Amino acid sequence: MFAENRVHPRVSIDLTAQIGMYGVPLEEQPALAKITNISLGGITVQGEQALVRSLRLDRPESQRSSEFMVGFCLDGECIECHCRLVHVRRLAQHQYEWGMRFIYSSAAQKLQLAALIDSYF
C-alpha cells in the first residue's frame, strides 16, 4: 500500500484547461486538456495524442520542454499557472496523464490559487 506523501492533498475535479508551451501566449496555443485533480502543489492533466504532439512531448528528451502554461477557470475566475512536468503516464493507446507542479512567481499568486481552490471546495 502506498502512503500519501504530498504536502498538499489533491482534490478530484473535472475542469477543461488550455495548456501550452511556457513563454508562448496560451491564446496562440489552442490545445485543450482535462484537469482531474488539483492542490496548491500542482495538478494532474489528461489528454490525447494530439496534445502530446502539440506540446512536443513526442520528441527526444533533450528537445522537449518540461515547463508549460496551464489556464483554467474556477467559479468564473480564470487563472494561468506556470507548471513543471513531473511525470507522464500512458493510460490507453491515445490517452495520457501528466503530473505537473506549480511554479509560483509570487506569494500573491499562491494565495490567489489557494483562495480559488478553497472557494470551489
PLY file of the C-alpha trace (Angstrom):
ply
format ascii 1.0
element vertex 121
property float x
property float y
property float z
element edge 120
property int vertex1
property int vertex2
end_header
0.00 0.00 0.00
1.32 3.44 -0.93
1.35 6.25 1.61
0.28 9.75 0.58
3.49 11.78 0.58
2.19 15.04 -0.87
2.47 18.21 1.17
-0.82 19.46 -0.28
-3.56 16.82 -0.64
-5.20 16.74 -4.04
-8.90 17.15 -4.64
-10.67 15.43 -7.54
-12.07 17.82 -10.12
-13.21 17.82 -13.74
-12.09 21.03 -15.45
-11.25 21.88 -19.03
-7.86 23.57 -19.29
-5.84 25.21 -22.00
-2.24 24.06 -21.97
0.76 25.28 -23.91
4.47 25.81 -24.07
5.91 28.18 -21.48
6.78 31.56 -22.97
4.12 31.44 -25.69
0.73 33.09 -25.01
-1.97 30.49 -24.35
-4.32 32.12 -26.86
-1.81 31.16 -29.58
-1.89 27.51 -28.47
-5.37 26.00 -28.76
-4.50 22.70 -27.02
-7.16 21.55 -24.55
-6.85 19.02 -21.76
-8.78 17.92 -18.67
-7.63 18.62 -15.10
-8.58 15.62 -12.98
-7.22 16.81 -9.63
-5.72 19.93 -8.10
-3.88 21.12 -5.00
-1.65 24.02 -4.04
1.26 21.86 -5.18
0.07 21.03 -8.67
-2.40 19.34 -10.98
-2.97 16.13 -12.87
-3.91 16.66 -16.51
-5.26 14.15 -19.04
-5.22 14.48 -22.80
-4.98 12.68 -26.09
-2.20 12.00 -28.59
-2.80 15.35 -30.33
-1.83 17.14 -27.10
1.38 15.10 -26.92
2.32 16.36 -30.40
1.20 19.91 -29.67
3.38 20.08 -26.54
6.26 18.38 -28.35
6.35 15.58 -25.79
6.86 13.05 -28.59
10.37 14.41 -29.21
13.58 13.13 -27.63
14.01 14.32 -24.04
16.81 16.72 -24.97
14.49 18.50 -27.46
11.35 18.87 -25.36
10.34 21.35 -22.72
9.48 20.47 -19.15
7.73 23.79 -18.46
4.23 24.71 -19.57
1.46 27.23 -19.02
-1.95 25.96 -17.93
-5.05 28.14 -17.94
-8.37 27.24 -16.33
-11.40 28.81 -14.67
-12.99 28.00 -11.31
-16.30 29.63 -10.41
-15.91 32.21 -13.16
-12.41 33.28 -12.11
-9.69 32.40 -14.61
-6.05 31.82 -13.79
-2.90 30.95 -15.75
-0.22 28.92 -14.00
3.39 28.19 -14.86
3.95 24.44 -14.33
6.81 21.97 -14.47
6.20 18.47 -15.81
6.82 15.87 -13.10
5.57 12.64 -14.68
3.92 11.24 -17.79
1.81 8.10 -17.81
0.10 6.42 -20.74
-3.47 5.45 -19.80
-4.52 3.91 -23.12
-3.32 3.86 -26.72
-4.11 7.54 -27.30
-4.76 8.76 -23.75
-2.09 10.25 -21.45
-1.80 11.67 -17.95
0.66 14.35 -16.86
1.54 15.33 -13.33
2.52 18.99 -13.14
3.92 21.01 -10.25
3.06 24.70 -9.93
5.91 27.20 -10.16
4.77 30.31 -8.34
6.10 33.67 -9.46
4.98 35.31 -6.21
3.33 34.67 -2.86
0.32 36.61 -4.14
-0.18 34.12 -6.97
-0.11 31.21 -4.50
-2.66 32.99 -2.28
-4.89 33.63 -5.29
-4.85 29.94 -6.20
-5.44 28.90 -2.56
-8.47 31.20 -2.34
-9.78 29.88 -5.64
-9.43 26.25 -4.54
-10.96 26.96 -1.12
-13.94 28.77 -2.63
-14.59 25.90 -5.03
-14.47 23.18 -2.39
0 1
1 2
2 3
3 4
4 5
5 6
6 7
7 8
8 9
9 10
10 11
11 12
12 13
13 14
14 15
15 16
16 17
17 18
18 19
19 20
20 21
21 22
22 23
23 24
24 25
25 26
26 27
27 28
28 29
29 30
30 31
31 32
32 33
33 34
34 35
35 36
36 37
37 38
38 39
39 40
40 41
41 42
42 43
43 44
44 45
45 46
46 47
47 48
48 49
49 50
50 51
51 52
52 53
53 54
54 55
55 56
56 57
57 58
58 59
59 60
60 61
61 62
62 63
63 64
64 65
65 66
66 67
67 68
68 69
69 70
70 71
71 72
72 73
73 74
74 75
75 76
76 77
77 78
78 79
79 80
80 81
81 82
82 83
83 84
84 85
85 86
86 87
87 88
88 89
89 90
90 91
91 92
92 93
93 94
94 95
95 96
96 97
97 98
98 99
99 100
100 101
101 102
102 103
103 104
104 105
105 106
106 107
107 108
108 109
109 110
110 111
111 112
112 113
113 114
114 115
115 116
116 117
117 118
118 119
119 120
